[in-house]
Amino acid sequence: MTTDEQRQELLDLRYGKGNGPDKILWNEQIEGLLRHRSVRAYLPDPLPEGAVETLVAAAQSASTSSNLHQWSVVAVSDPELKARIAETTRMHSIGMGNPYINEAPVFLLWIADLSRSHAITTEAGGRAEVLEHLDAFLTSSLDAALAAQNAAVAAESLGLGTVYIGASRNRAEELAELIDLPPFSFVAFGLVVGRPDPERPTLVRPRPSQDMVLHHDRYGTGAWKSAAEVYETVFQQWREDSGMREKTWKDAVAFSSGDVAVMDGRENLRATVQERGFELR
Ligand SMILES: Cc1cc2nc3c(=O)[nH]c(=O)nc-3n(C[C@H](O)[C@H](O)[C@H](O)COP(=O)(O)O)c2cc1C
């Protein structure tokens, strides 16, 4: 049983003291969601037997657009293949890789997958015109994301840790070849899964107050600015507590949204997905 004090502590960690909403409807599931943190330090232990199947059952329980199931997941556990895949996620712009892909026992690759819909439609004599549109790219990518998030929540509920890897799109074509992906599919992102190393614990990363993201009835342009001011203080404290050098949140946003060099290859994604069969019309 979680006490009121412990629940308040969860809110304080999530938003910084005093910045969270006043009223939260608590239950165990909400507590679990508020405890989320990405884990980047793992023990080499294998996952418990049945863990991958459990995560996929959770993933398949997510809503899926029109019940089409336009996603797949490849669970990579072969250390040598995992190392080759990890290499494709290297971020040359900041001189870093994602070493936790190698540390953890399993790397789940979430695939936006139109290949089955394409086969079924063309075998039935259709042209699969719908799949040529940008919306099909988005539908399959959304399906993959919703499935993966259910898996991530399930993993955390079992005491496992996860971290998403968008850098799996850095060399998307090479990655597709490494795992024999068929046409009409691409890896949207990866998810590392493993047992968190208790010797290298991770702090909850605080979020901006809800004024940043929540609007009522109509979008309040510019309403985020005061929330961003408050968030800088909370963000600095979290960076200090995590042993990171000083950097403002706004600087981090501007860095990530500015020079194309930070994309580390993802600027070529349109060409890759088009070559793989997504026309993006
Ligand atoms: C789609 C997506 C892609 C991500 N890609 C990476 C990545 O390539 N490497 C990494 O270390 N973290 C990655 N992350 C993790 C985010 O950095 C992390 O979720 C964010 O900083 C908030 O921290 P938290 O998850 O601990 O709350 C990704 C997260 C998402 C949702």
The ligand as a MOL file (V3000), in Angstrom:
LIG
                    3D

  0  0  0     0  0            999 V3000
M  V30 BEGIN CTAB
M  V30 COUNTS 31 33 0 0 0
M  V30 BEGIN ATOM
M  V30 1 C 10.6210 7.7820 -29.5670 0
M  V30 2 C 11.7450 7.9220 -28.5560 0
M  V30 3 C 13.0590 7.7830 -28.9530 0
M  V30 4 C 14.1020 7.8510 -28.0210 0
M  V30 5 N 15.3850 7.6350 -28.4200 0
M  V30 6 C 16.3820 7.5720 -27.5160 0
M  V30 7 C 17.7040 7.2100 -27.9200 0
M  V30 8 O 17.9930 6.9870 -29.1040 0
M  V30 9 N 18.6640 7.0850 -26.9470 0
M  V30 10 C 18.3730 7.3130 -25.6260 0
M  V30 11 O 19.2730 7.1820 -24.7890 0
M  V30 12 N 17.1260 7.6700 -25.2140 0
M  V30 13 C 16.1260 7.7820 -26.1240 0
M  V30 14 N 14.8330 8.0900 -25.7200 0
M  V30 15 C 14.5350 8.3110 -24.2920 0
M  V30 16 C 14.2540 9.7990 -23.9820 0
M  V30 17 O 15.4500 10.5100 -23.9850 0
M  V30 18 C 13.5580 9.8770 -22.6110 0
M  V30 19 O 12.3260 9.2130 -22.6710 0
M  V30 20 C 13.3080 11.3430 -22.1820 0
M  V30 21 O 14.5210 12.0240 -22.0150 0
M  V30 22 C 12.5150 11.4200 -20.8860 0
M  V30 23 O 13.1720 10.6810 -19.8680 0
M  V30 24 P 12.4630 9.4800 -19.0990 0
M  V30 25 O 12.0010 8.4860 -20.1320 0
M  V30 26 O 13.5050 8.9010 -18.1900 0
M  V30 27 O 11.3180 10.0680 -18.3640 0
M  V30 28 C 13.7950 8.0840 -26.6510 0
M  V30 29 C 12.4490 8.2500 -26.2650 0
M  V30 30 C 11.4410 8.1720 -27.1990 0
M  V30 31 C 10.0060 8.3340 -26.7490 0
M  V30 END ATOM
M  V30 BEGIN BOND
M  V30 1 1 1 2
M  V30 2 1 2 3
M  V30 3 2 2 30
M  V30 4 2 3 4
M  V30 5 1 4 5
M  V30 6 1 4 28
M  V30 7 2 5 6
M  V30 8 1 6 7
M  V30 9 1 6 13
M  V30 10 2 7 8
M  V30 11 1 7 9
M  V30 12 1 9 10
M  V30 13 2 10 11
M  V30 14 1 10 12
M  V30 15 2 12 13
M  V30 16 1 13 14
M  V30 17 1 14 15
M  V30 18 1 14 28
M  V30 19 1 15 16
M  V30 20 1 16 17
M  V30 21 1 16 18
M  V30 22 1 18 19
M  V30 23 1 18 20
M  V30 24 1 20 21
M  V30 25 1 20 22
M  V30 26 1 22 23
M  V30 27 1 23 24
M  V30 28 2 24 25
M  V30 29 1 24 26
M  V30 30 1 24 27
M  V30 31 2 28 29
M  V30 32 1 29 30
M  V30 33 1 30 31
M  V30 END BOND
M  V30 END CTAB
M  END
